[in-house]
Amino acid sequence: MEINILNSSKDEAEVEIGSLTLAELLRNYLNKDSAVVFAAWKRAHPTEMPVLKVKTKGKTPVKAIKDAVSVVTKDLDKFANDFSKLK
């Protein structure tokens, strides 16, 4: 998975993500974080990679993205564990 930080400051970042699915998943989880003021992705053309824009207050956008990835991973592990218990 390719992730490129296009620009980053204390309260705002734009990150190019190689997967539209991952961009939407991160957007969803980022918007649940109280420190995130704004999280959305855009794509200029369907052949281009989406760009995720994150604005925060109280933590850096990179930290917010890392936190969101941790929560996603935790939720997916729980889902996989619950699914494996089904018979």
N, C-alpha and C positions, 0 to 999 in steps of 0.2 A: 504494500500500500504506500503510495507516494503522498507525502504531506510537505508542502512548502509554505513557510511563513513569508508572505509578501511584504507586510510591514507590521511593525509592532511598537507600541508605546506603553506607557504606564497603565492607561485605561482603555486602550482600543487596539485591536489586531485584525488583520485580514489573513486568512489561511486558505491556501488552495489545497483541496482534498481530491484524491484520485477516484472517489466513489460517491455517487449521488446518494446512495443508501446510507453511507456513513455520515455524510453531511447532514442529512435529515435526522438521523438518529442523534447526533451530537447537538443539533439545534434544539431538539425536543428536550433533551436532558439539561442543556445549558439554561433553557428558559425556566427550569424548575429551581435553579440556584438563585438564592436571594441576592447574591452579590452581582449577578448578571443583570444589566439594565436592558441590553438588547442583544439578540442572537438571531441571525438569519443568513441564508445562503442565496446566492444568485448565480446565474449561468448565462453568459452573453449569447451562447449558441449551443445546441445539443451536442456538438462535437467537442466542446471545451469542458474542462474540469470545473466543478462548482467552486465558488469562493465563499467561505464562511466568514462573516463579519461578527465580531464579538466586542461589546462595550461593557465595561464592568465598573463597579464602585466598591472599593474595599479590598480587592485582590487583583492581581494581574490577569489579563485574558489568558495567557499561557497556563497559569495555575488553574484557572476555571476550566479550561479544556482538559487538562490532566485530571482534575477532579471528576469531570463528567465521564471521561474514559474509565476511571476506576469504578464509578457507580454502574456504568454499562456492563463492565466485565463482571462485577459482583452479581448483577441481576441475571446475566446470561448463564453464569455458573449455577445459580440457584434454579433457573429454568431447566438447565440440562440435568441437574440432580433430580428435580421433581419429575422430569420426563422419564428418566431412567428407572424410576420406581414404579412406573405404570406397567401393567401386565396385560 
